[in-house]
Amino acid sequence: DNNSTDDYQSILDKYDNIMEVRATAGDNFLGGNDFRDQLVTKLTEDHKLDFETLNRADQNRLNRLAEIIKQDLSSRDTSNYAATIAETELKGSITRESFEELAANLRRRLRVPIERAINDATLRPENIDNVVLVGGASRMPMIRRMVGRLFQKLPLSHLNPDEIVALGAAVQTGLKARDVALEDVVMTDVCPYTLGTSAVVDDNYENLVIVPIIERNAVVPISQSQKFYTIRDKQKEINLDIYQGENMRPEDNILLGYLRVEVPPEKAGIEGVDVRFTYDINGA
């Protein structure tokens, strides 16, 4: 996945004309741009630049240069670069080995949701018949090697990682439109992330936790609700912050939005609101 804030893996079981997503896991804060940013950091350190003090145009040039180097290192052992950033001539080379050392921590983070998805599907790596990588970042040799070591088999190489995304979107569209070509195909999906709202613990507004309402890997479509009550006498409003993610601490998840619901000012615990989350068949 080449999105800097959303990287996830799915276990798909296909038999006859039925495709069942067994499990999905991901990292809300990991994507292809994180690998690029490692190169940005190296370039600024090597050439004594301060990224934060650069103007927007120079920041974009530096990001673009790092992206070119990242892509170049997918097919070469060394990437030679030359550019002018903030009236400074940047010229040098970066090896694939040094890049992979920079990205070691990102690879470890990437491995965690893969293992979680396998466990959630109650499988072992050797039970997986084929591994398919999608998105631009999957072209990096270090990613393919990591996946190969984990599953003890190389990911399929004859598939274009970008075309797979388009093909999947086309199949999903065809299923929604009940296209005649897919009338015998059935596909089930699951929620990729837990959805919940923050709640106060022990009447302490500084101590917030996430209360999950729809759990990750619940089969869609699904609709579930939970009731939340006031915690203070004469409270006139219940505040609901909606989060996506697997962590108990709100700040470690993605804030999707918030609701402010007015309630009659009664004694604490009398008034409440039902919070319902719904995933339709489209995962929306």
Order of alpha helices (4+ residues) and beta strands (2+ residues): beta-beta-alpha-alpha-beta-beta-alpha-alpha-alpha-alpha-beta-beta-beta-beta-beta-beta-beta-beta
